[in-house]
Amino acid sequence: MPEGPELHLAARFITTIGQRTLFGGQVVKSAVSTKNPDVAWDREVYRVRASSRGKELKVVLTEGEDEVKGGETLSILFRFGMSGNFKYTPVSDLPKHAHLQFYTINELTPMVLSFVDYRRFGRWEVEGDWGADRGPDPIREYQAFRSNVMENLKSSAFNRPICEAMLNQKFFNGIGNYLRAEILYRCGVRPFDEAREVLSELKPFSKWYESQVKQEDVKENIVKQEDVQKIVVKQEDNKESIVKQEDVKENIVKQEDVQKIVVKQQGNKESTVKLEGVKKSKMKPDLLDLCHILPKEVVNLEGGGKGYNVDPSADEEEYAAFREWLQCYYQDGMKNMVDHNGRTMWFSGEPGRLKPKDASSRNKIVRTKKMHKKQENKREAEEQNPDSGYEENNTKTKKRHSRAKTDSAVETKKAPPRKTPPKKTPAKKAMNSQTEKTTKGAKRVKQVKVKEEETATPTLASKIKMKLEEANTVPRRRSVRLSRHQ
């Protein structure tokens, strides 16, 4: 994600191009960028320049070949989101995700300056102003940045761990995920210690910054000294011509001027001695000092900075110098932990007492060429059909509903229709109830008799009775049959 150094580099990149190039025509917005406004600017000739403040960048368009006071201007405020940056390419090689385009004029090969954002989280505002909820820039407004933090330590924002407080742009404007990891690692602070405890140990003023300012003043004196030496050399070369002149007085006057310059030179030698003394007394920068130092180091990396080079034909590995500069963030041997905001914090040693209760870490992703190709193909598909994902989801849901309908239809076909019973009259109801009662009573009696026969134990008297009954019943039946036949 672009942080303060990346936006600072982008501003320098745009301004460098604008100083040597003229732009003209309509500023073009891509059809895909529906959440951003159109830019109503179609001047025949205009210049471009930019400035940055923390995580915001302002591009200013000025009508005409030369910037004249009182001329018509238009400013556009950019926030880069997750993947925003600026590219300067030939029109024939327009980037795939160029969402705002500024075209050059009077060039042998037509060029275009584009705001490129493949994730489309970046935003711009026409005539927008710096965010009121963002603090001073640590790179350009260091003293204001330091006082803003130290004067507001009672704020509830500093109840949180220091690693989370450093993402609050109200106080740490331009500091992001990789910068906070590098700053805390290099000053030896545990990331999940309370922010107020860590910062309350610092002083309102920075001794390191004061020594740095003195160093810069001495360097300016050395530059002046070098200029004086050049003047003296020129004057010594001119001595031969001075001797040949008839007026000796002029020669004397010039020699006296040289003597004065030599005296100044000797005075400046003392300043070099002071510089050596400053170098020997190395002041260790604190956490807030590193918020100023490390972003400047990223800006001044070799190879045109982190991926920014004004020459479009330059062939270099964009992030080689940046990877070498990193000591903690995404480096082998370092630990990581997901903070309370869901961001991955890289660190070494103990995390601190305010670490999340359910602390978890994330595996390091090793990106290969195949993964890059898959991502590029996915982005191309999204760019060509921005609503394809939405349509796919709708089709899936529609299919599911249709399946449910067919299943229910099959079930209704298989199930036999219910027959409606005929209506019963009161007489029939009474008859049915009587028959039901009698059948139920007979069933109960049979069940009781069977149970009694099963449970009763036969005695001698009962056995004799049963035999007598059997003997009496047999002849009677025979007599009945005979009488019937007669």
GIPE-V230352 format. One record per residue. N is the residue number from 1. RES is the residue in one small letter. NEAR is the number of other C-alpha atoms within 12 Angstrom. D_FIRST is the distance of its C-alpha to the first C-alpha in whole Angstrom. Layout:
((N;RES;NEAR;D_FIRST) (N;RES;NEAR;D_FIRST))
This chain:
((1;m;25;0) (2;p;34;4) (3;e;41;6) (4;g;44;10) (5;p;43;11) (6;e;47;9) (7;l;45;11) (8;h;39;14) (9;l;39;14) (10;a;46;14) (11;a;35;17) (12;r;30;19) (13;f;37;18) (14;i;38;19) (15;t;28;22) (16;t;25;23) (17;i;32;24) (18;g;34;25) (19;q;21;28) (20;r;21;29) (21;t;31;29) (22;l;34;31) (23;f;36;29) (24;g;32;31) (25;g;24;32) (26;q;23;30) (27;v;32;26) (28;v;25;25) (29;k;26;23) (30;s;29;22) (31;a;19;24) (32;v;25;21) (33;s;27;19) (34;t;18;22) (35;k;16;20) (36;n;23;20) (37;p;24;23) (38;d;25;25) (39;v;26;25) (40;a;19;29) (41;w;28;29) (42;d;22;32) (43;r;26;33) (44;e;22;35) (45;v;29;34) (46;y;35;31) (47;r;38;29) (48;v;39;25) (49;r;33;23) (50;a;32;20) (51;s;31;19) (52;s;40;16) (53;r;40;16) (54;g;46;13) (55;k;46;10) (56;e;45;13) (57;l;46;15) (58;k;36;18) (59;v;41;20) (60;v;32;24) (61;l;40;26) (62;t;32;30) (63;e;28;33) (64;g;22;35) (65;e;23;35) (66;d;21;35) (67;e;21;33) (68;v;13;36) (69;k;10;37) (70;g;10;37) (71;g;16;36) (72;e;20;34) (73;t;26;30) (74;l;28;27) (75;s;28;24) (76;i;35;21) (77;l;33;18) (78;f;41;14) (79;r;40;11) (80;f;36;8) (81;g;26;7) (82;m;21;5) (83;s;23;6) (84;g;33;8) (85;n;43;10) (86;f;45;14) (87;k;36;16) (88;y;37;20) (89;t;30;22) (90;p;24;26) (91;v;24;27) (92;s;13;28) (93;d;19;24) (94;l;25;22) (95;p;29;19) (96;k;29;19) (97;h;35;16) (98;a;35;18) (99;h;40;18) (100;l;40;19) (101;q;34;22) (102;f;46;24) (103;y;40;27) (104;t;33;29) (105;i;27;32) (106;n;17;35) (107;e;16;33) (108;l;10;35) (109;t;15;32) (110;p;22;30) (111;m;29;27) (112;v;38;24) (113;l;42;21) (114;s;34;18) (115;f;42;15) (116;v;36;13) (117;d;33;11) (118;y;31;12) (119;r;28;11) (120;r;30;13) (121;f;24;11) (122;g;33;11) (123;r;33;14) (124;w;34;17) (125;e;26;20) (126;v;23;23) (127;e;20;25) (128;g;21;22) (129;d;23;22) (130;w;28;20) (131;g;23;19) (132;a;14;22) (133;d;16;20) (134;r;24;18) (135;g;34;19) (136;p;34;20) (137;d;40;18) (138;p;40;18) (139;i;38;18) (140;r;25;21) (141;e;22;22) (142;y;31;23) (143;q;25;26) (144;a;23;25) (145;f;34;22) (146;r;35;24) (147;s;26;27) (148;n;27;25) (149;v;38;24) (150;m;29;27) (151;e;20;29) (152;n;22;27) (153;l;27;27) (154;k;17;30) (155;s;18;27) (156;s;14;26) (157;a;24;22) (158;f;31;24) (159;n;23;26) (160;r;31;22) (161;p;35;21) (162;i;40;20) (163;c;48;17) (164;e;38;16) (165;a;35;18) (166;m;40;15) (167;l;36;13) (168;n;30;15) (169;q;30;14) (170;k;27;18) (171;f;36;19) (172;f;45;16) (173;n;43;14) (174;g;44;11) (175;i;46;11) (176;g;35;8) (177;n;36;8) (178;y;38;9) (179;l;44;11) (180;r;45;13) (181;a;43;14) (182;e;38;15) (183;i;37;17) (184;l;41;19) (185;y;32;20) (186;r;28;21) (187;c;25;23) (188;g;24;24) (189;v;30;23) (190;r;33;23) (191;p;44;20) (192;f;40;22) (193;d;27;25) (194;e;29;25) (195;a;37;23) (196;r;28;27) (197;e;24;29) (198;v;31;26) (199;l;32;26) (200;s;21;30) (201;e;17;31) (202;l;23;29) (203;k;21;31) (204;p;23;31) (205;f;24;31) (206;s;26;30) (207;k;20;32) (208;w;25;30) (209;y;26;29) (210;e;20;32) (211;s;24;33) (212;q;23;30) (213;v;17;32) (214;k;22;35) (215;q;27;34) (216;e;20;33) (217;d;20;36) (218;v;26;38) (219;k;24;36) (220;e;18;37) (221;n;26;40) (222;i;26;40) (223;v;19;39) (224;k;22;42) (225;q;26;44) (226;e;22;43) (227;d;19;44) (228;v;27;47) (229;q;23;48) (230;k;18;48) (231;i;21;50) (232;v;26;53) (233;v;16;53) (234;k;15;53) (235;q;23;56) (236;e;20;58) (237;d;13;58) (238;n;18;59) (239;k;20;62) (240;e;12;64) (241;s;16;64) (242;i;20;65) (243;v;18;68) (244;k;12;69) (245;q;14;69) (246;e;10;73) (247;d;13;71) (248;v;15;71) (249;k;13;70) (250;e;17;66) (251;n;22;66) (252;i;16;66) (253;v;14;64) (254;k;21;61) (255;q;21;62) (256;e;16;62) (257;d;19;58) (258;v;25;57) (259;q;19;58) (260;k;17;56) (261;i;25;53) (262;v;24;54) (263;v;18;54) (264;k;23;51) (265;q;26;50) (266;q;20;51) (267;g;19;50) (268;n;27;46) (269;k;24;47) (270;e;18;47) (271;s;26;44) (272;t;27;43) (273;v;19;44) (274;k;23;42) (275;l;26;39) (276;e;17;40) (277;g;17;41) (278;v;23;37) (279;k;20;36) (280;k;12;38) (281;s;15;37) (282;k;17;33) (283;m;18;32) (284;k;20;29) (285;p;26;26) (286;d;31;25) (287;l;40;22) (288;l;45;22) (289;d;36;23) (290;l;33;20) (291;c;44;17) (292;h;38;19) (293;i;30;20) (294;l;38;17) (295;p;41;14) (296;k;27;17) (297;e;26;18) (298;v;36;14) (299;v;31;15) (300;n;23;19) (301;l;27;18) (302;e;22;20) (303;g;22;20) (304;g;29;19) (305;g;32;16) (306;k;35;12) (307;g;34;13) (308;y;38;15) (309;n;29;19) (310;v;29;21) (311;d;20;24) (312;p;23;23) (313;s;11;25) (314;a;15;24) (315;d;13;23) (316;e;18;21) (317;e;17;19) (318;e;19;15) (319;y;21;14) (320;a;17;17) (321;a;22;17) (322;f;29;14) (323;r;21;15) (324;e;17;18) (325;w;25;17) (326;l;28;15) (327;q;24;18) (328;c;30;17) (329;y;32;13) (330;y;29;14) (331;q;25;17) (332;d;17;20) (333;g;14;23) (334;m;25;20) (335;k;26;20) (336;n;32;18) (337;m;34;18) (338;v;27;17) (339;d;32;17) (340;h;23;19) (341;n;18;16) (342;g;17;15) (343;r;24;12) (344;t;28;13) (345;m;44;14) (346;w;39;15) (347;f;39;19) (348;s;29;22) (349;g;19;25) (350;e;20;26) (351;p;34;23) (352;g;27;26) (353;r;18;28) (354;l;24;25) (355;k;28;24) (356;p;24;24) (357;k;14;27) (358;d;12;26) (359;a;21;23) (360;s;19;22) (361;s;21;20) (362;r;18;18) (363;n;16;19) (364;k;17;17) (365;i;10;16) (366;v;12;18) (367;r;11;16) (368;t;10;20) (369;k;10;21) (370;k;11;22) (371;m;13;19) (372;h;13;17) (373;k;13;20) (374;k;14;20) (375;q;17;17) (376;e;19;18) (377;n;16;21) (378;k;20;20) (379;r;23;17) (380;e;19;21) (381;a;18;23) (382;e;22;20) (383;e;26;21) (384;q;17;24) (385;n;16;25) (386;p;23;23) (387;d;15;25) (388;s;17;26) (389;g;17;24) (390;y;13;26) (391;e;13;29) (392;e;14;29) (393;n;13;29) (394;n;14;32) (395;t;14;34) (396;k;14;33) (397;t;14;35) (398;k;14;37) (399;k;14;39) (400;r;14;39) (401;h;14;41) (402;s;14;43) (403;r;14;44) (404;a;14;44) (405;k;14;47) (406;t;14;49) (407;d;14;49) (408;s;14;51) (409;a;13;53) (410;v;13;54) (411;e;13;55) (412;t;13;57) (413;k;11;59) (414;k;10;60) (415;a;10;61) (416;p;9;65) (417;p;9;66) (418;r;7;67) (419;k;6;71) (420;t;6;72) (421;p;6;75) (422;p;7;78) (423;k;9;79) (424;k;12;82) (425;t;10;85) (426;p;10;86) (427;a;11;89) (428;k;13;87) (429;k;13;84) (430;a;13;87) (431;m;14;89) (432;n;15;86) (433;s;15;85) (434;q;14;89) (435;t;14;88) (436;e;14;85) (437;k;14;86) (438;t;14;89) (439;t;14;87) (440;k;14;85) (441;g;14;88) (442;a;14;90) (443;k;14;87) (444;r;14;87) (445;v;14;90) (446;k;14;90) (447;q;14;87) (448;v;15;89) (449;k;14;92) (450;v;13;90) (451;k;12;88) (452;e;13;92) (453;e;12;93) (454;e;11;91) (455;t;10;91) (456;a;12;95) (457;t;11;97) (458;p;14;100) (459;t;10;103) (460;l;10;107) (461;a;11;108) (462;s;13;105) (463;k;13;106) (464;i;13;110) (465;k;14;109) (466;m;15;106) (467;k;14;109) (468;l;14;112) (469;e;14;109) (470;e;14;109) (471;a;14;112) (472;n;14;113) (473;t;14;111) (474;v;14;112) (475;p;14;115) (476;r;14;114) (477;r;14;112) (478;r;14;115) (479;s;14;117) (480;v;13;115) (481;r;12;114) (482;l;11;118) (483;s;10;119) (484;r;9;116) (485;h;8;118) (486;q;7;121))
